[in-house]
Amino acid sequence: MKPVVVGTVIGTLAGALLWSCSVNRVSDGYKCTTSEQCAIDRFCDQGYCVIGPRPADARMLDAFECPATCDNCNLQTTTCTITGAGSGNITCPPGWNCDITCAMPGACGTINCGSSASCTIGCTADNACLGITCNTKDCTVECTGQQACGNVQCTSGSCDATCVGSAACGNISCSSGDCKANCSGGGGSAACGTITCGAGNCDATCAGSNACGNVTCTTGRCRTDCSGGSAACGTLTCGTGECTATCTGLDPACGPVDCASSCKCDVNCNGTTNACPASMMCPKRAPAGQWCTTNGSNGQRCFSSFANQCNNC
């Protein structure tokens, strides 16, 4: 072979090798000296973080160690289990999904889930828990027993509260997150206090005499389902969102309804087998100055299908 040809071949092969090395070079971001410097799904091997299970003797990252406040932890799901045995306050560790159980009378003080990933809370005895604060995180709360829970406060996280028993829950408030309240007398009245919702959707199910206090919404959808006794629901005050009140039972289960500003308002009752609220303030935007009721007259049952203008949602 001629020297020129040989030189060309060698040059080509060298260039290819250099190009191959440049595109397959491991990123400096994966360099390591110990597995603690790698992501949780990698371990340090020959100076680089590689995908795979860590050796049995490898130490987990400090952030994934079980916090002292937890009884047990699942590091894969970052779940923290807490059982309240005394009357002390409980705070879910930041970033963890907490499963909190307070099953004895006076078992827990206040419960704070403001920095958690989520909280599931069970207060299943008389006076088991004091106030519950969830703030921006999702919370599922079960309160069973007389005064089982204090006030329940949520902001932008969703809140699902089940309250069974006389004064099982205090006041329930949600700012911008969705809010669900299931309140039943369980042999007593006033299972829930007032229910206040903001921009999120609000659903209140009230079963039993005086099961729920007043329900107030601002811009979110608002629905109440009242049954099982006289004044199962207190006054329903709707903002600009969709509003629905369902009244079931021979007693006047629903309190007064004020949905004059609602984009769509419906009150479900027939006045024969279940009593309609004594007072209903419905939107007034039907043609010819009529109201959004079953027949266009003020004081009748609110009905969004009376005219096209009655549904602005």
Order of alpha helices (4+ residues) and beta strands (2+ residues): alpha-beta-beta-beta-beta-beta-beta-beta-beta-beta-beta-beta-beta-beta-beta-beta-beta-beta-beta-beta-beta-beta-beta-beta
